[in-house]
Amino acid sequence: MEFNSNLKKIKPSGIRKLFDLAQGKKDLVSFGIGEPDFITPTHIREAAKKAMDEGYTHYTPNLGFPEFREALAIKLNQKNKISVTPEEVVVTSGGTEALFFSFYTLLNPGDEVIIPDPGFVTYESQIYFAGGTPVNFTLRGENNFHPDLEELKNCVTSKTKAILLNSPSNPTGAAFSEDELSAIAQLAQEKNLIVISDELYEDIVYNGREHFSIASLPGMKERTISIFGFSKSYAMTGWRLAYLAAEANLVKEMAKLLQNTAVCANSVAQRAGLAAIQSSQDCVKEMFTAYNERRNVLIKGLNEIKGLSCHAPEGTFYAFVNIKETGMSAEELSMYLLEECKVVTVPGTAFGKQGEGYIRLSFATSLEDIKEGIRRIKKGIENIK
Ligand SMILES: Cc1ncc(COP(=O)(O)O)c(C=O)c1O
């Protein structure tokens, strides 16, 4: 049987591969999963139960409940300084869908999208699905995975339609500065490019820094699709809920995709999301405090292991660990840690070629597991030498 040829371009996920191998193994310490270990906060779960009892069990408007889009627009204006109207907000079934709709709305065959390497695996696959061509923009370990503008400029061709930015970044933990984002914004304006800004980790930024949205810069709202979510901020991965802000004409085209695919995001999840953004944000701060403590313990522990080094992530709950001194490849070391130490990590190469020499550890896991994991990794690395 002949299948869609775009699907042939999709490589099996390097993350999945490790998880499959870990299946059935007992007494594992997992740094693998990229999702909060917390259960969704009580008041959000209660709002969902109430919504069900009140009969929020029907289709919603394609782009989301009007009161939800209104509340999201207020949040985007106040917190992110992006001046959008509710009509410019689209509610989606997760950030993954928001990304897909963005690529699909924008791309024609042959259009290029610049994506970070290393970067979140889904970008490349989705660009292929939408008929576009991904172009890798190298982020270098020696710059702590911050962008080099000259290198970015060299990726731009006459076919470039958009640049995908992800700050704070999965897997590197880099959070781009306002200056870096301003320089990219200027390039986007000069070259007439769209920016797709994946800001799923906006609430997990360390050292007292504030998250900065590129669409808040002058002239950028019109050419940016800003994507935010509930998965990471409110520990709501399973609810499948996110939203994006984009200019009204783009939203009108994107609406056709919603109408003819998912129809709308889950009605109960939308009501829960409304409660999440309209209630106290203490739960977000509490989870952040836990990540911050875990980050400090993990980074200190990793840097005490001879052969490993790790720059403290500026955002997210990922440590991207330099393993070059071990003499092993990223995949070899991840396999070794799984087989010999019962520790699950993800090889950096799962996120692109530039991830060679690195492994990703998610610290969205308990402090006890982090301490035990460090102990096991230390022993394992010592045994290599
Ligand atoms: C950078 C980044 N963007 C988007 C997503 C998608 O999140 P979701 O589809 O759960 O909202 C993830 C999930 O891991 C991510 O790491």
The ligand as a Tripos MOL2 file, in Angstrom:
@<TRIPOS>MOLECULE
LIG
   16    16     1     0     0
SMALL
NO_CHARGES

@<TRIPOS>ATOM
      1 C1          9.0880   23.1590   23.6730 C.3       1 LIG1
      2 C2          7.7760   22.4770   23.7120 C.ar      1 LIG1
      3 N1          6.7730   22.9530   22.9550 N.ar      1 LIG1
      4 C3          5.5660   22.3690   22.9300 C.ar      1 LIG1
      5 C4          5.3060   21.2590   23.6920 C.ar      1 LIG1
      6 C5          3.9310   20.6300   23.5880 C.3       1 LIG1
      7 O1          3.2110   20.7170   24.7530 O.3       1 LIG1
      8 P1          1.6710   20.2720   24.8260 P.3       1 LIG1
      9 O2          1.2870   19.7250   23.5150 O.co2     1 LIG1
     10 O3          1.6000   19.2690   25.9320 O.co2     1 LIG1
     11 O4          0.9170   21.5190   25.1700 O.co2     1 LIG1
     12 C6          6.3120   20.7100   24.4860 C.ar      1 LIG1
     13 C7          6.0850   19.4880   25.2600 C.2       1 LIG1
     14 O5          6.9710   18.8330   25.7410 O.2       1 LIG1
     15 C8          7.5800   21.3370   24.4990 C.ar      1 LIG1
     16 O6          8.5790   20.8700   25.2370 O.3       1 LIG1
@<TRIPOS>BOND
     1     1     2 1
     2     2     3 ar
     3     2    15 ar
     4     3     4 ar
     5     4     5 ar
     6     5     6 1
     7     5    12 ar
     8     6     7 1
     9     7     8 1
    10     8     9 2
    11     8    10 1
    12     8    11 1
    13    12    13 1
    14    12    15 ar
    15    13    14 2
    16    15    16 1
@<TRIPOS>SUBSTRUCTURE
     1 LIG1         1 GROUP 0 **** ****
